[in-house]
Amino acid sequence: MAMGKGEKPRHLGRGLESLLGPISIVSEEEAEALAHGVNYSKYHSDKELHASLAELELSTITPNPYQARTVWHEKDLVELADSIRANGVIQPILVRPFQGGYQLIAGERRYRAAQMAGLSTIPALVRSVTDEELFEWSLVENIHRRDLNAIERAKAYQRYLNAFSLTQSEAAERLGEDRSVIANYLRLLDLPDEIRQMLGEGSLSMGHARAILGLPTDELRRKLANRALAGRLSVREVERLVRKYQAQEGATSATPGGKPAHIADLEDRLRRQLGTRVAIQTRKNGQRGKIVIEFDSLDDFDRITDSLGLACAEDV
């Protein structure tokens, strides 16, 4: 699945068209005719799309192995199942032929809810796609869902990068995202398992997690996460506690070497802005020195360089 060197990343803006076929525009007159029961096939120019719509036995459909969602809220599925019982499945699922039956490309919530509602069949669009296309479109479809939790989305980004050997910049271009968005989600995977579970369950928000990442060790991160959960602290309150710790750390590290107050203050400001450990080391005359910015991973390096407006890690 890796891309060849020098090959430009493909854009996915026309992806739905490649799966569903050319998109035809229905005029107001045609829409009015539809509302009065006029046969839509008279106006639909996409014969392939029309022919690919089928009513399939649920028992012949297998789930998508690349499904990014791991948490399925029972209440939401029950509500959707109730709606399906009352109104049917309004929007077809998307499948491909697979081992004598079919495999889901998109629409697993509808598929699960239809099973829950006791349906034996479901409307589906059948498209022929390769394994690579299935993987890519499953990830893209899920990444752009608004109801994925932060950890599911972060893992989807990670799998997407790994599957196609993409840099963060290339993935951002193909997905129509800002690279900093992808970098921020990937940083969540550096958190301890306990905090990632809190994020997945919705006990902590992504805002909480991003603030907690400003702490240097997993032990400190766990303590603050548990304190935030027990005390129902807001994101702003967690950010304030992180800044307080960073300021104390800066003051402590400045004391032994007699670091000037203005240098210690600048270190603290850089720590807060970059969300990582920063040390400013000056020589005796104070006219020369160096700034040391620490990073914990290549993803963290990407995030920091992005904050500084520099090239990403792959280009350095």
C-alpha positions as CSV (number, residue, x, y, z in Angstrom):
1,M,0.0,0.0,0.0
2,A,3.0,2.3,0.3
3,M,3.3,5.1,-2.2
4,G,6.2,5.3,-4.6
5,K,8.8,8.0,-4.2
6,G,8.1,11.1,-6.2
7,E,4.5,10.1,-6.6
8,K,2.1,12.9,-5.7
9,P,-0.5,12.1,-3.1
10,R,-3.9,11.5,-4.6
11,H,-6.7,13.8,-3.6
12,L,-9.9,12.4,-2.3
13,G,-12.3,15.1,-3.2
14,R,-13.7,13.0,-6.1
15,G,-13.7,9.8,-4.0
16,L,-17.4,9.7,-3.4
17,E,-18.0,10.2,-7.1
18,S,-15.6,7.2,-7.9
19,L,-17.6,5.0,-5.5
20,L,-21.1,6.2,-6.3
21,G,-20.7,7.2,-9.9
22,P,-21.2,10.6,-11.5
23,I,-23.5,12.9,-9.6
24,S,-26.5,14.2,-11.5
25,I,-28.3,17.4,-10.7
26,V,-32.1,17.3,-10.3
27,S,-33.9,20.4,-11.4
28,E,-36.8,22.0,-9.4
29,E,-39.3,20.7,-11.9
30,E,-37.9,17.2,-11.6
31,A,-37.9,17.4,-7.8
32,E,-41.5,18.5,-7.9
33,A,-42.3,15.6,-10.2
34,L,-40.6,13.2,-7.7
35,A,-42.7,14.6,-4.9
36,H,-45.9,13.7,-6.9
37,G,-44.7,10.1,-7.5
38,V,-43.2,10.5,-11.0
39,N,-40.7,7.7,-11.7
40,Y,-37.2,9.1,-10.9
41,S,-35.4,6.8,-13.4
42,K,-36.8,9.0,-16.1
43,Y,-34.6,11.8,-14.9
44,H,-31.6,9.9,-13.5
45,S,-28.7,9.9,-15.9
46,D,-26.5,7.5,-13.8
47,K,-27.7,4.1,-14.9
48,E,-24.8,2.4,-13.1
49,L,-25.8,3.9,-9.8
50,H,-29.4,3.0,-10.4
51,A,-28.5,-0.6,-11.2
52,S,-26.2,-0.9,-8.2
53,L,-29.0,-0.3,-5.7
54,A,-30.3,-3.6,-4.2
55,E,-32.2,-5.0,-1.3
56,L,-29.7,-7.4,0.3
57,E,-30.2,-10.1,3.0
58,L,-28.5,-9.0,6.2
59,S,-27.1,-12.5,6.7
60,T,-25.0,-12.1,3.5
61,I,-23.2,-9.0,4.7
62,T,-20.1,-9.1,6.9
63,P,-18.7,-6.1,8.9
64,N,-15.8,-4.0,7.7
65,P,-12.5,-5.2,9.2
66,Y,-11.1,-1.6,9.0
67,Q,-13.9,0.0,11.1
68,A,-12.4,2.8,13.1
69,R,-15.2,2.9,15.7
70,T,-14.8,0.6,18.7
71,V,-17.4,2.1,21.0
72,W,-21.0,1.6,20.1
73,H,-23.5,3.4,22.3
74,E,-26.4,1.0,23.0
75,K,-28.9,3.9,23.5
76,D,-28.1,5.5,20.1
77,L,-28.5,2.1,18.4
78,V,-31.8,1.5,20.1
79,E,-33.1,4.9,19.0
80,L,-32.0,4.3,15.4
81,A,-33.5,0.8,15.5
82,D,-36.8,2.3,16.7
83,S,-36.7,4.8,13.8
84,I,-36.0,2.1,11.3
85,R,-39.0,0.1,12.6
86,A,-41.2,3.1,12.0
87,N,-39.7,4.5,8.8
88,G,-37.4,1.9,7.3
89,V,-33.8,2.4,6.3
90,I,-33.8,5.9,4.6
91,Q,-30.2,5.9,3.4
92,P,-28.7,2.7,1.8
93,I,-25.5,1.3,3.2
94,L,-22.4,0.9,0.9
95,V,-21.0,-2.6,0.3
96,R,-18.8,-4.6,-2.1
97,P,-19.0,-8.2,-3.3
98,F,-17.0,-10.4,-1.1
99,Q,-16.6,-14.2,-0.9
100,G,-20.0,-15.1,-2.3
101,G,-21.7,-12.4,-0.2
102,Y,-21.0,-8.7,0.6
103,Q,-18.7,-6.7,2.9
104,L,-19.5,-3.3,4.4
105,I,-17.7,-0.2,3.1
106,A,-19.8,2.3,5.1
107,G,-23.0,2.4,7.1
108,E,-22.3,0.0,10.0
109,R,-24.6,1.9,12.4
110,R,-27.5,1.4,10.1
111,Y,-26.4,-2.3,9.6
112,R,-26.3,-3.0,13.3
113,A,-29.6,-1.1,14.0
114,A,-31.4,-2.9,11.2
115,Q,-30.3,-6.2,12.8
116,M,-31.6,-4.9,16.1
117,A,-34.9,-3.9,14.5
118,G,-35.4,-7.4,13.3
119,L,-35.1,-6.6,9.6
120,S,-34.1,-9.4,7.3
121,T,-33.0,-7.2,4.4
122,I,-31.5,-3.7,3.9
123,P,-31.1,-1.4,1.0
124,A,-27.5,-1.1,-0.3
125,L,-25.4,0.3,-3.0
126,V,-23.1,-2.4,-4.4
127,R,-19.7,-1.1,-5.7
128,S,-16.6,-3.1,-6.8
129,V,-13.6,-1.7,-4.9
130,T,-10.1,-3.1,-4.2
131,D,-8.8,-4.0,-0.7
132,E,-6.7,-0.8,-0.8
133,E,-9.8,1.3,-1.7
134,L,-11.8,-0.4,1.0
135,F,-9.2,0.3,3.6
136,E,-8.7,3.9,2.5
137,W,-12.4,4.8,2.2
138,S,-13.3,3.1,5.5
139,L,-10.7,5.3,7.3
140,V,-11.7,8.4,5.4
141,E,-15.4,7.9,6.0
142,N,-14.8,7.4,9.7
143,I,-12.2,10.1,10.2
144,H,-14.8,12.7,9.0
145,R,-17.5,11.4,11.3
146,R,-18.3,13.9,14.1
147,D,-19.3,11.2,16.6
148,L,-16.0,9.3,16.7
149,N,-14.3,9.8,20.1
150,A,-10.9,11.4,20.2
151,I,-8.9,8.1,20.6
152,E,-10.8,6.4,17.8
153,R,-10.0,9.3,15.5
154,A,-6.4,9.4,16.6
155,K,-6.0,5.7,15.9
156,A,-7.7,6.1,12.5
157,Y,-5.2,8.8,11.6
158,Q,-2.3,6.6,12.7
159,R,-3.6,3.6,10.7
160,Y,-4.1,5.9,7.7
161,L,-0.5,7.2,7.9
162,N,1.0,3.7,8.4
163,A,-1.1,2.0,5.7
164,F,-0.1,4.4,2.9
165,S,3.4,5.5,4.3
166,L,2.3,9.1,4.4
167,T,3.8,12.0,6.2
168,Q,1.4,14.1,8.3
169,S,1.5,16.9,5.7
170,E,0.6,14.4,2.9
171,A,-2.3,12.9,5.0
172,A,-3.6,16.4,5.8
173,E,-3.6,17.3,2.1
174,R,-5.5,14.1,1.1
175,L,-8.0,14.5,3.9
176,G,-8.6,18.2,3.5
177,E,-7.4,18.7,7.1
178,D,-4.9,21.1,8.7
179,R,-1.7,19.3,9.7
180,S,-1.8,20.6,13.2
181,V,-5.2,18.9,13.7
182,I,-3.7,15.5,12.8
183,A,-0.6,16.2,14.9
184,N,-2.8,17.1,17.9
185,Y,-4.8,13.9,17.7
186,L,-1.8,11.7,17.2
187,R,-0.2,13.2,20.4
188,L,-3.1,11.7,22.3
189,L,-1.7,8.3,21.6
190,D,1.3,9.2,23.8
191,L,-1.0,9.4,26.9
192,P,-1.1,6.5,29.4
193,D,-3.7,3.8,28.8
194,E,-5.8,5.0,31.7
195,I,-6.2,8.5,30.3
196,R,-6.8,7.2,26.8
197,Q,-9.6,5.1,28.3
198,M,-11.1,8.2,30.0
199,L,-11.0,10.0,26.6
200,G,-12.7,7.0,24.9
201,E,-15.4,6.9,27.5
202,G,-16.0,10.6,27.3
203,S,-15.0,11.2,31.0
204,L,-12.3,13.7,29.8
205,S,-12.4,15.9,26.8
206,M,-9.7,16.4,24.2
207,G,-9.2,19.9,25.7
208,H,-8.4,18.2,29.1
209,A,-6.0,15.8,27.4
210,R,-4.1,18.4,25.4
211,A,-3.5,20.4,28.6
212,I,-2.4,17.3,30.5
213,L,0.2,16.5,27.7
214,G,2.0,19.7,28.9
215,L,3.2,17.7,32.0
216,P,6.6,15.9,31.5
217,T,5.8,12.4,33.0
218,D,3.1,9.8,32.8
219,E,2.9,9.7,36.6
220,L,2.1,13.4,36.7
221,R,-0.4,13.1,33.9
222,R,-2.2,10.3,35.6
223,K,-2.5,12.2,38.8
224,L,-3.9,15.3,37.1
225,A,-6.3,13.3,35.0
226,N,-7.7,11.5,38.1
227,R,-7.9,14.9,39.9
228,A,-9.7,16.4,37.0
229,L,-12.1,13.5,36.8
230,A,-12.8,13.4,40.6
231,G,-13.2,17.1,40.9
232,R,-15.0,17.6,37.6
233,L,-12.4,20.2,36.7
234,S,-13.0,22.4,33.6
235,V,-10.4,22.5,30.8
236,R,-9.4,26.0,32.0
237,E,-8.8,24.8,35.5
238,V,-6.6,21.9,34.2
239,E,-4.7,24.3,32.0
240,R,-4.1,26.6,35.1
241,L,-2.8,23.7,37.1
242,V,-0.4,22.7,34.3
243,R,0.9,26.3,34.0
244,K,1.4,26.4,37.8
245,Y,3.5,23.2,37.7
246,Q,5.5,24.5,34.7
247,A,6.2,27.8,36.5
248,Q,7.3,26.0,39.7
249,E,9.5,23.7,37.7
250,G,11.1,26.7,35.9
251,A,11.7,28.5,39.2
252,T,13.3,25.3,40.7
253,S,15.6,24.7,37.8
254,A,16.6,28.4,37.8
255,T,17.6,28.5,41.4
256,P,20.8,26.3,41.6
257,G,22.5,28.0,38.7
258,G,21.4,31.5,39.7
259,K,19.6,32.0,36.4
260,P,18.4,35.6,35.9
261,A,14.7,36.2,36.5
262,H,14.1,37.4,33.0
263,I,15.6,34.2,31.5
264,A,13.6,32.0,33.8
265,D,10.5,34.0,32.9
266,L,11.2,33.5,29.1
267,E,11.7,29.8,29.7
268,D,8.4,29.6,31.4
269,R,6.6,31.4,28.5
270,L,8.2,29.1,25.9
271,R,7.2,26.0,27.9
272,R,3.6,27.2,28.0
273,Q,3.5,28.2,24.4
274,L,5.1,25.0,23.1
275,G,3.7,22.6,25.7
276,T,7.1,20.9,26.4
277,R,10.3,21.4,28.4
278,V,12.5,24.3,27.4
279,A,15.9,25.4,28.8
280,I,17.8,28.6,28.0
281,Q,21.5,28.2,28.7
282,T,23.7,31.3,28.6
283,R,27.4,31.8,29.0
284,K,28.9,34.0,31.7
285,N,28.7,37.3,29.8
286,G,25.0,36.6,29.0
287,Q,25.6,37.5,25.3
288,R,25.7,34.0,23.9
289,G,24.0,30.7,24.7
290,K,21.5,28.1,23.4
291,I,17.8,27.2,23.7
292,V,17.1,23.5,24.3
293,I,13.6,22.4,23.3
294,E,12.7,18.8,24.3
295,F,10.4,16.4,22.4
296,D,9.1,13.0,23.2
297,S,8.5,11.5,19.8
298,L,8.6,12.4,16.1
299,D,4.9,13.3,16.3
300,D,5.7,15.6,19.2
301,F,8.6,17.1,17.1
302,D,6.2,17.7,14.2
303,R,3.8,19.5,16.6
304,I,6.5,21.7,18.0
305,T,8.0,22.6,14.6
306,D,4.5,23.3,13.3
307,S,4.0,25.7,16.3
308,L,7.2,27.4,15.3
309,G,6.3,27.6,11.6
310,L,9.2,25.3,10.6
311,A,9.4,22.3,8.3
312,C,8.0,19.0,9.5
313,A,10.3,16.2,10.8
314,E,10.4,14.3,7.5
315,D,11.9,17.4,5.8
316,V,14.5,18.2,8.4
